[in-house]
Amino acid sequence: MRWPVRILLVSLTLGVVTAQAQLGLEIARQHAARAGDRLAALTALRAEGRIFVNNEVVPFTLVAQRPNRLRVETRTTQRRTVQAYDGVNPPWVSQSEVAAGAPQVMGEGEARDFIANADFDGPLVNFAGKNYSVDYAGEEPIDGHTAAKLLVMNQRDDIFFLWVDAETHEVVKRTVYRAFGSQRVAVDTFFKDFRSVGGVLQPHRIETVANGRTIYVMRIDRMEANPPAITPDIFIRPAAN
């Protein structure tokens, strides 16, 4: 191959890559701007609902606070579980049937996912400041609506995909990859039934699927914006007795 042709092919490839990167940045910008000033005015959320898992219905309460605090409590007649992250220290978990409910530091994999979920605005808002790169990866229909597919990666080479609805600019699907034994499995999460909470659309149905099998469905019955009496101490790991 002659050098001018090689140079032309390289230039064309770089042009495509650059265009994809720019489109990815624009989609992320649209997502970040989707609710205007109402997003910044939303400082906390409290949600109540049910998780449908393994033929069981588990009531839950979730509290999230900007920028990255999260607490989830589930309770049945047999057990009570609390998972929380204060935004600084390692996430912790308390299970009534384990060590008499004494709080324990989460395992590495569980903690990584919990910290990611604790990001109040999600990875696309101020993604550069969170050390993410974003690239456009095409379009796909999600639940009958066109959605842009974005490849998101951080400095640890963690890779996942997000689908952003072309009309609402909301994230409607996320795919992450997890190791189960010797297998690498794609775990898909679908965000549905968006309703306005404090002027910002929030999903009220979340479905998680792995290998075509539904792992759980989370149904939010009630969600409140900027609820009173949320203090940082509810996210902090209690001292051992």
N, C-alpha and C positions, 0 to 999 in steps of 0.2 A: 504494500500500500504506500502510495506517495505521501510525503510529509504534509503537503497542503491539505490533502483529503483527511489525514489523521487529525490535523489541527482543527479542521472544520467539524469533524465528528465530535471531538472533545468539546468544542465551543457549543455545539448544539446540545450536548448532554448537560453541560454546566448551565445552559440557559433554561432547560427543562427543570433541573433541580432547583435553580434560583426561583423560577416561577412557582413551583410547588411550595417552597418555603414561604414566599411572600403571601400566597393564598392561605396557607396555614396560619400565618400571623394575622391576617385580616379576619379569618373566621374566629380565632381566639379573641381578637379585639371586639368583634360583634357580640360574642358571648359575654365578655366582661362588661359591655355597655348596655346589655339587654334591658336592665331595669333602671338605668340612670342613677340618680342620687338615692333612690329608694334602697339600692343594694347596700350602700355604705351606711345608711340609717338603720339597717337591720343588724343588730348587735348580738342577738341571742334568739334561740328557738326552743320551744318545749313541745314534744309530741307524745301522744299516747296511741297505742294501737295493738295489733295482734300479729304474731309470727306463726305461720302455718308450716310446720316442719315435722317430718316423720309421723304423719297422721295425728299430730298433737297441735293444739292451739295454745300458744304461749303469749300472755299479755306482756307488754313492755312499756316502759317510759324512757324517753330519750331527751336529754338536755344538751344543747350545743351552744357554745359562746365564742365569739370572735376573740382572737384569730384562730385558735386551734385547740380549744378545750372541748372534751366530749365525755358524757357519762350515759351509759345504757344500763337499765335495770330490768330484769325479767323475773317474774314471780309465778310459781304454780303452787299447788297444794303440797308438792314434794320438795321443792327447792326454791332458793332465791339466789340470783347471780347478779353481781354488779361488776361492770367493766368501766374503767375510767382512765382519762389522760388529762393531766393538768397543763400540757403544753411545754413542759420543761423536763420533768423527771420521767423515768420509764413508765409506760402504762401498767396498770395493775388490775387484778381480778379477785373478787371475793365470791366463793361458792359455799353455800350453807352446809353442804355435805362433805366439804374438803377442809381439813384442818380447823374444824369448828367455825368455818367462815372467816378465818384470819386472811387478810389481804396478801396476795402473792404477786410477784412480778410476772407479767405475761411472758410466754415463750417468744422467741425471736421472730418467727414467722407471723404469729398472731399479732404481736406488737407492731410490726411493720405495717400490716394492713390497717390496724386500728389508728395508727398515727396518720396514715394517708386519708382515712375517712374522717378524721378530726379536723382536717383543713376546711374551715367554715365556708370559704368561697370556692373551693375546688382548685384543681391544678392549673386551669387555663387563665384564671385571674392573676395577673402579675406573675406569669409563668417564668419569665426570665429571672426575676428576683428569687424564685424558688428553685432555680437551677434546672429548669426543664427546657428542652427544645421541642418545638412543635412543627410538624411537616404535614402537608396535605397528602392524603393517600387515596383520593377518589370519592365517589358517591355511591350510596347504597340506599335502597328503600327500607325504612324501619316502621313497621306497623302502618304501611301504606303511605308514608310521608318520606320525601327526599331528605337525606341526612348526609352531611359531609363527614368523611372518615379521616381522623387525624391520628398520626403516629406521634406518641409522646414518649420522651426518654429523658432520664436524668443522668447525672455524672457518675452514678454507680452502675450505669448500663441497665437499669430497670426499664423495661419496655412495656407499654400498654397502648391500647387503642381507645379512642373516644369517638362517638358519633354525635354530631351536633345538628339538630333539626334546622333545616334551611329557612323555615318560616319564623319559629319562635326563638331560635338561637340557644335553646336549652340542650344540655347533654341528655340524650335519650338511651344511650347504650355505652357500656364500658366492657372491654375484654382485657383481662390480665392472665398471666400464665403462672401456674403453680405446679410444683413437683409433688406427685403422689407416688411414693415408692420409686420405681424406676421410670415412671411415666411423667411426661410434661403435659399438663391438661390445660386447655383454654377454659377459663371461667367467665361466663357472660352474665352481666347484670343489666337488666332493662328497667328504665325509669319511666313510669306511666302515670296517668291520671293527675296531670298537673293542675294545681289550684293556687289562686293568689293568696299569699300570706304576708301581710305587711307590705303589699304592693309588689311582691316578688313571687314568681311562679315556683312552686315546690311540688315534687312528686309525692303522691299519696299511695302509690302502689309500686313496690320494688320486687322484681323477680330475679333470682339468681339460678343459673343453669350451668351444669358442667357435663360435657359429653352427651348433650341432648336430654339430660335428666334434670328435672327441677329439684334443686336442693332445698330452697325455702322461698316462701312468698311473705313479704312484709306489707301489711295493710295498715295505713295510718288513719285512725278515726277522728283524731282531733290534733290540730297544730296551732300554736299560739306564737305570735311574734313579740319579741322584747318583753317576755313575762317578768313581772316584778320578783324580787327576792331571790334572784340567782346570784350567788356569791362564789368567788373562785375556790373557796374551801371545799365545796362539794365534789370537786374534781381531784383533790389531793388525797393521796394514799394515807389512810389512818395509821397512826402509830400502833405498833404491836402492844397488846396488853401485857 
